[in-house]
Amino acid sequence: MTQIHMTYRQHARAVLALGLPLVGSSVASLAVHMTDTIMLGWYDVRTLAAAVLATSWWFIIFIVGAGFAQAVMPMVAAAVAEGDEVRARRVTRMAAWLSIGYSVLVLPLMWWSDRLFLAMGQTADVSALSQDYLRIACFGLFPALATYVLRSFLGALHLTAIQLWVTLATVALNALANYALIFGNWGAPELGIRGAAIASIAMQTFSALVLGIYVQRKLPQYHLFQRIWRPDFGAIREVFRLGLPIGMTSLAETGLFSASAVMMGWIGEMELAAHGIALQLAALMFMFHIGISQAATIRAGGAKGRRDRVELQRGALAAFGISTAFGLCAVMIFVTMPGTLISLFIDPSEPARDTLLAVGITLVYVAALFQMMDAAQVMALGLLRGVQDTTVPMWLAVISYWFIGMPTGYVMGFVFDWGGIGIWLGLCAGLGAAALSLNLRFWRRAVRIGA
């Protein structure tokens, strides 16, 4: 029987219909962290520097565990395409199991983190404040991972709108909780960085509970929580095999950016704070590519389940086209209004405002350089995950980020004495190498699907 294939325009519409709510959810998730950054920046520059360091470490730990959640998306998409609801349920449950075990295992890395920060060359005050944040925020790791598992499950079923609404509600509630707990408003105690950590835990728990209730009530046919305490070692092995390389790939990339934060801390607190602001802006634009890449993962997973090579390739080209168009828009925004963007994060009465603006504007210009490279590499990763190819891409990412990007950043920043600009040029080098190698891997792999 001859297959009827969608046109490129139809693929683009399908990617946008699936991806835009995921983009919105990603932007809203980032907005939670951005709210923390903005409010802590208004509170105190040293506290902001500590928050940049602490949240970078928390996110490194989170993103490794999130590999198990991300494995759910292509596995469930392929299972649904094959009409196998049992497999969809099994892998989702065991991803939750792996998330619990991981959360317990990494708890000491956050509880005793000040020694690590001191060993990295950070000041004693910033290290102590960072640990204060992490000793509270560590208890939000499992609800955050559980939320990601549920989001991946729902995304694979093309149920993305609920994720957007829940995340938007989280943004609003987090802003209110931060306003009360960081500054001591509305009769709440003034907790500073600890208040931001408490607000984060509350919002992560809220998201997990709401999505869990939604799945239970709206998707009873999947019986997702029925006998969830029973182990399924076959599914655990499958999720672990696919999810661990995803987590390690994310670690390689996130670790590159976090290591750049450490190097910026060697230069000074002001440079570290400016780095955190510029990175938040770059991450905001990057959320669009994350959402579209997740849509590409889901659609590639479905094409793999149907063994439809033509649909895989056409869908990939449509996703790349959408991502490239947005990337060009992001470059224009960064180049034309860097000062306006940076000033959003700084209290007008801050004595160091002019210095922060000067450093931050320069970094935003460099961030414009790697927008297209960052978009290309994350899109290739999303498509490779869709066809459940994760181990080789992990090694390509490690080589690109750590054997090319990191040494380049160190040499340019400290040997050539270019400071923060040199460190960020190293980021460009690593992302460019990843974009090239991962795209070559996907397009060589894609032509074999269904052959």
CORNOR-V187834 format. One line per field, one symbol per residue. phi: phi as a letter, one per 30 degrees, with the letter a starting at -180 (. if undefined). psi: psi as a letter, one per 40 degrees, with the letter a starting at -180 (. if undefined). burial: + if it has 24 or more other C-alpha atoms within 12 Angstrom, else -. Layout:
phi->???
psi->???
burial->???
This chain:
phi->.ddccddddddddddddddddddedddddddddddedddddddaddddeddedddddededdddddedddddddddedddddicdddeddddedddedddddeddceddcdcddddddddjddddddddddedddcdedcddedddededddddddciccddddddddddedddddddedddcidhidddchdddddddddddddedddddddddddcbdddhdcdhddddbdddedddddddddddddddddddddddddddddddlddddddedddddddddddddddddddddedddddddddhcddddddddddddddddddeddddddddcbdddddddcbdecdecedddddddddddddeddcedddddddddddddddchcbddeedddedddcccdddddddddcddicidddddddeeddddddeddddddddddddcdid
psi->hhihiiiddddddddddddddddddddddddddddddddddddhdddddddddddddddddddddedddddddddddddddefgdddddddddddddddddddddedddddfeddddddeeiidddddddddddedddeeddddddddddddddddefgdddddddddddddddddddddddefifeiihebddddddddddddddddddddddddddfdeefdehfeehigdddddddddddddddddddddddddddddddddddidddddddddddddddddddddddddddddddddddddefgddddddddddddddddddddddddddddfdddddddehhdehdedddddddddddddddddeddddddddddddddddefhdddddddddddddeddddddddddddefebdddddddddddddddddddddddddddeehe.
burial->----------++-++++++++++++++++++++++++++++++++++++++++++++++++++++++++++++++++++++---+-++++++++++++++-++--++-+++-++-++---+++--++++++++++++++++++++++++++++++++++++++++++++++-+++++++++++-------++++++++++++++++++++++-++------+-++------+--++-+++++++++++++++++++++++++++++++++++++++++++++++++++++++++++++++++++++++++++++++++++++++-++--++--+---++-+++++++----++-+++++++++++++++++++++++++++++++++++++++++++++++++++++++++++-----+++++++++++++++++++++-+++-++--+--
